[in-house]
Amino acid sequence: MRAWAISASPSAASCPRPQAEGFDFDLSYRMDTDFGRFALMWQSTYTVRDEIKTDTSPDTLPQQLVGWATSPGFVGTFRVRSNASLSWEHGPWGATWGALLLLAEGNLPLGGAVPGGML
């Protein structure tokens, strides 16, 4: 005899339910000059909320992840994550300079130390 599963629901222990909300920005500009082609690119993400609920109890609140180190070894989500680059090309030559900006709030340690442990 064969049995078929008609419906299944995830258990809270094996399937946490994350929810995230945010905005993405993307800006690029190219300009040709006598000195070559210059390009500027900027990509950024702003996270409004990022939370996870790991149980089914209606009384417990979701755990907020934006800007918080939730436990040693686990870093939450940065509020702002932004990449920028400036590139130049002229004939067979080219160069690119890039930068990364990470902004957090709360107690997210950028240096690596977390109370009670290390990241």
N, C-alpha and C positions, 0 to 999 in steps of 0.2 A: 504494500500500500504506500502510495506517495502522498506527502503533505505539501501544500503550497502556502507560502506566506502571502496573505492578501493585503495586510497593512503592517507597517512597522513604525515605531516611534523611537527616536534616539534617546538614550538614557543620558542623564545630566553628567554622570561620571565620565562617559566616553565621548561625549559630543558637546563641548561648551558652545554657547551661542554668542559669537562676537557681533557687535554692531558698530559701524563706523560712519562718520559723516564728515565731509570736508570739501574743499575746493582746490582745483588744479589750475594753474596759470602757465601759459606758454607764450613767450614772446621771442621773435627772431627778426633780425634785420641784416641785410646784405648790401654792401656798397662796393662798386667797382671804381678804382682810381688808377692813376698812372703808376702808382706804387704797388698795385696788386688788388686782389679782392679781400675785403675785410668782412667778417661776419660776427655778429653778436647774438648770443643765444642765452635766454634765461628761462628756466623751468622751476616752478615753485609749487609746493603743496601746503595748504593750511588745513590742519585737522581741527574740526570743531569739537568732535567727541569721538572717543574710541573706548568702548566698554565691553565687558564680557560678563556673562552670568553663567555660573557653573552649577547651579542647582535649580530645582523646580519650585522652590518655596516662594510664594508671593510676598513674604515678609522681608526677604533679603534684597538689598539693593545691588545693582551691577557694580563690578569693580571698574573704576576709572583708570584708564591706561595712559591718557595724554599727559605727558610731562612727569610721570611718576615712575620711580624704580620700585616695582611692586614686591620684589624679594631679591635676595642676593643672587646674582647670576641672570636676572631677568630685567631688562630695561624696557620701559614702556615706549609709547609713541612720542616722537618729537612734535611739538605744536606746529613748527614751521620747518620745512626741509626744502632748501633752495640750492639749485645748481646754476652757475653762470660760466660762460666761456666766451673768449674772444679769439678768433682765428684769423690768420693771414695766409694767403696763397699768392705766389707770383712765379709763373712758369713751373719748373720742377721743385721749387722751394715752398715750404710752408711751416707754420708754427701755430700752436694752440696753447692758450693759458686758460686754466679752469680753476674754479673755486667752489667749495661746498660750505653752506651755512646751515647749521643745526641750532634751532632755538627751542628751549624747553621751559617749562614752568613747574612750580612745585619743588620736589626734592630730587629731581633727576640729576645725579652727579655726573658731570662730564669728565671728571678726573679719574673715575673708576672706583672710588671707595663708597661703600654702602654701610650704614650702621649694622654691625654684626657680621660683616663679611666683605668680600671683594667682588666686583663684577667680573 
